[in-house]
Amino acid sequence: MAALTRRAALAAAGLLPLAAACADGGVSDPSNGGDPMPSDEQGVERLTYGEDSSQWVDRYAPEGASRGTVVVIHGGFWQSGYGADLGVPLAVDLAARGWTALNVEYRRVGNGGGFPTTFDDVHAAINLVEGEGPVVTLGHSAGGHLATWAAARQRFDEWAGGVEVSHVLSQAGVLDLTSAYDQNLGGGAVQSLMGVAPDDPAFDLADPMRQLPLDVPVWCLHAPDDDLVPIGQSQAYVEAASEAGATAELIEVTGGHFDLIDTATDTWQSIVELLDTISPARG
């Protein structure tokens, strides 16, 4: 099969699982379900937080002092067909800019994930953060949901304690699970994740819209022409957050759903600039 360009791979991600992104930052390990494995030359360390083959984090270390940690949480509507290979290019770019980057894999629907397992995994993965500086969660699509949820997770007994999130960057995040359920977003992706209807108390534990106000700032980057996760998800969240007295900002970007995770685009540069306001580049 001919190699996909990055643009073609990103476009394909809306329809089928990705494998091509592994070439940007790791090599496939068939014994681990095809997940990308870091190579020795990259200075990447694999950390595990459980016995399942999807319970791991790749830590990308910068040269010199770290500006802080960015926890990269991939999307894919919480489905097992999408994996942490989506986050490899982001983690590589962030480490080159002086950040410690954690590229998180977690159990998804179809391989043991769902509520609460997926949430347990993200909580455990964030607790692997070490060192000083801000702890930023950066998540795309379903990962934007998990990145935002993570900032509120310690309110609940199920995820009390551990590393606190200081800032959230949501990239086209699914931030209102209730409306996403009602709209059948992702062909029933929320139904598959939660396994219950929005009137179940589980939604109080899982839905970022129900966890306002947050104590940390949230930036919601979203393109008006996103045809997979409508920008209304971010608009409604920011409006509700502002009314609740929280710090949240909507940043409209270009490039539909996928420019947000393409490090060659101006949209990615918008994320880089936001990170510079959180912790300025060194030297």
N, C-alpha and C positions, 0 to 999 in steps of 0.2 A: 504494500500500500504506500502511496506517495505521502511524504511528510506534509502535515497541515501547516499552513501559516498560522501565526498567532491569531490574526483576525478571524480566519476561518474556524479555528478551534473555539474561539469565544462565541462565535455565532452558533456553532453546533451545540454548545452547552445548553441551549434552550430546549434541545430535543433529545440528546443522547449523552451518555457518560463520556467524560473527557479522559484521555490518556496522554495526549500529545504534550500537555504542559509539563510532564515529568522531565522532559529533556532540558527545561530551563533551570532545574535546580537539584535533580536527583536522578537515580536510576531505579527502575522497577525491580522490586523484590518479589518474585512469584510466591515465595513461601509466606508472604504477609499480605496476600490478597492483591498483589500488584501495586501496593502503596509505594510512593517514592521513598527511596532510602538515600540519605545524604552520603556523599563521597568524602573520603579523607581529605582531598585537596580543598574542599570548601570550608573546612573548619566548622562544620555543623554537627551538633550533638543531638542524638535521639534520646529522649526521655520517655519513660513509660509511667503511667499512673494506674494501671490495672492489668489484668491478665488477658483481656480480649485483644485481638489483633488490631482493633481500631482505637485502642486507648493509648495514644502516644502524642508527643509534641516534638517537633524539630526546633532546636534553639540555634538561631543564626547570630553569631557574635560579631560585633563591629571591631575594627582595628582601633586600639586606643580606648579611651574612656567612653562609656556609653551615655547617651543622652537620656536614657530611660528605656522602657520596654513597650513595644507594640505587640499586642496579642491579636494575631490574624485568624479570623474565624470564617471559614468558607461557607458558601451557600449551596444551592441545589435543592431547595424546598425540603430540606431535612431528609432527603432520600439517599439510600445507600449507593445509588448509581453515580453519585458525585462525591469527590473526595478532596483531600488536602492538596492534591496536585494543583488545584486552582489557586492556592495561596502561595505556591513556591516563588513565582516571579515577584510577588509583592514583598515577601520576606527577604529575598536576595537584594532587592532595591533598597529596602529600609536599612538593612545592615550596612550597605555601602554608604548610606547617609549618616551613619553613626548611631543607629538605634540597635538595641537588642530586639530581635524579632522572634516571637514564638509562633510557629505555624501549627495550628491545632487540628488534630484529627479526633473524631468522636463517633460513637455509635449512632447510626441513623436508622430511619424507618426501613426495614428490610434486612437489617443485620443486628438486631437487638436493641435498636434505638426507639425513640418515642418518649412520651411523658411517663415517668420522670427521668428515664435513663439518660437521654440526651443531655438534659439539664445537669444531672449529676456529673457527667463527664466534663462538661464545660467548666463547671465549678472546680473540679479536681485539676483540670489543666491549668486554669488561671493560678491556682495555688502553687504551681511550679515556678512562678516568677521569683527571681532573686535579684538583689542589688537595689541601689537607690534610684531615685528619679521617678517621674510620673509613670503610671501604668495605664496605657491607652488600649481600649478594645476597639478593633477595626474589623467590621464584619460586612459582608456583601449579601444582600437578599435575605435568605433565611439566616445567614450569619449575622446580618444587621440586627435581626430580632434577638439573637442570642447575645450579641455584643451589648445591646441596650439592656436586656434582661439582667445581664451579669452585674450591672451597676447597682441593681436593687436586690440581688439574690440574698444578701446577708441579713435582710430583714426577717427572713423566714427560718424557722428552726431546721428545716431540711438542709439548708446551706449556710448555716451560721459559721462565723469565724473565717479565717484565711485571709488572702490577699485582697485588698480593696482596690477597686477601679477608680481612677482619678478623672478620666475623660473618655468620652464615647464618640466614635465616628461611625455613623451608620451609612452604608453605601446601598441605596435603594432598598432599605430594610422593610421587612414585614413587621410593622410596629403596632398594628391593631389587629390582634388575632381574631377578635370577635367579628369585625367587618370582613376580614379575609375569609373566615368560615362562611359567613352569610353569602359572600360573593363567589364562593367555590373557587377561590384563587388557587392557581396551580393544579387545577383538576382535582380538588379535594385534598390538597396537601395538609391543611390544618387539621382536617378531620382525621387524616392518617397519623399525624403527629400526636394529637391529643387523645383520640379514641373516645371522646365524650363531646357533648354539645356545650355551647358557651354558658349555659346555666349551671354547669357543674362547678363546684368550688375549685377544681384544678385550674381553671382559667384565671382565677385570682392570683395563683402562684406563677403563671406562665406568660401572661399578657402584659407587655410593657405599658400599654395604654391604661391599665388598671393600677399601675404602680407609681403613678405620678402623685406628687412631684419627686423627681430625683434630686439628690444632693450634689450632683456633678454635672458639668456642662455636656450637652449633646449637640453635635452637628449632624444634620440629616442632609446628605448629598443625594440628589435625585434628578433625573432627566424627565422633562415633561413628555417626551416621546417614548418613555419606557412602556413597552407593551406586554411585559411579564408581571411586573409589580407596579401598579399605577402610582403616580406621584401623590395621589390623594392619601396614600398611607402615611407619607411623611408630612404632608400638609396638615392633616388632622392631628397627628401627634404633636407637632410643633405648636399648633394653635391651643391644644389642650394643655400642653406643658406651660406655655406662657400664661394662660389663665390661672394655672395652679401656682404660679410664682416661681417656676423652675427656669433654668437657663437652657434654652434650646433655640437653634437657628436652622432655617431651611436654606440650603444653598442649591440653586438650580444649576445643573451642569448639562453638557451636551453628550451625545453618543449613545442614547438608548440605555439598555440595561447593562451593557458589558464594558463600555469605555472606562468605567470605574475600576476595573481590575486589569486594565491594559496599561502597563507602566510606560508605554510609548506615547500616551495621549496627553493632551492639555488637561483633561479631566483628572487624571492621576496627579498631575502637577498641582492641581487645586488641593488635593489631599496633602501633598508634600508641604505646601505653604501653610496649611492649617497646623500641621505637626510642628512647623518652625515657630508658630506662635506659642505652642505649648512648651517646647524646649528648644531654644535656638541652636542652630548648627554650630559646632565647635570649630574654631580656627578658620 
